[in-house]
Amino acid sequence: MPAFSKEEMLAQTLFVSAPGKVILHGEHAVVHGKAALAVAVNLRTFLKMAPRNDGKVSVELPNVGARLCWETSELQPLVVAFSADQTESQPPSPEQIEKLKEFAGFTNRAAATQSLATLAFLYLYLSIASKCGFMPSVDILVWSELPTGAGLGSSAAYSVCLAGALLSGCRVISYPLEEGQSVGRWPEEELAVINSWAFRGEQVIHGNPSGVDNAVGTRGGALRYQAGKICSLKSVPTLRILLTNTLVPRSTKVLVAGVKDKLMKFPAIMEPVLTSIDAISQECERVLEAMAARPSLEHYPVLEVPLDSNPADRPQTNMATNLKWIRRGAASRSAEGEREAWEWVDMILLGDYGSP
């Protein structure tokens, strides 16, 4: 990489955007190594990063009502927790997260959207600054068309924008938008770097994300994601997807932890559920490819995945039997516990998961 002065690195205002996502099939099962099919949606998060000359770093997040500002001298002591040798392949350490929480004044129970967005920014800023060898003085504005907590990958789009802007601003990667252009795209090898750093931001926010959200946010289009492996779907038909915002935000971190807990407690029940979800994802990938090659109305019933059909007739949908068992189990709980159990089952059936 050619050598740049600090002035050359931060001489221009950068604009970055990333799309949200919808997981068509494989929600939650993807966290446990199963396949998921996901597509980008035409709702985006936008970021503007402008250089400052006053030694300050400011971040404005109007969607969550956050305004943050620090002197770079305040942030400098934190860099010791972020080695210059740290790469995008290394996950955030508990020590790093604790230092950031202490610096920001957050308690262990602080999980509000503002707090998580702040921690993700500090982690990415300090990690990338340590690679650059200096603390960039910048003004960052991030705004979004994506609602938070609606399962549309808003946090991933945020992390992708931060990673892309900070890496480009510090000249770790190029900035693809030439003067006079309205759209630019990084080369594949640089998209991979952005995706890896964005995944670290997602880990700060969610703890144990699958990586599918940031993969879609980085690359766009449609893809198959399984155990960290990304495969772009080249032949996908145009699909009209109805998205309904329930205005009930959900935390991906909490939901992922809940599914993991159920998997640990009831492995004989939950593992067949995840296997069925995986089979549905693979079958629907085959159908989507067939639809692109030869459009036909006969493909749509398969995509609907009739979960209420007889499991003996359709082995790949035996998820229905297990979900009914979970519903019955809820009857023995308190009213609140029953409501939560039904919500959890309905979220699997409807794909209604949050992503702050």
Summary of the structure (lengths in Angstrom):
residues: 356
radius of gyration: 21.6
end to end distance: 35.6
largest distance: 69.1
contacts: 1114
relative contact order: 0.15
helix: 49%
strand: 16%
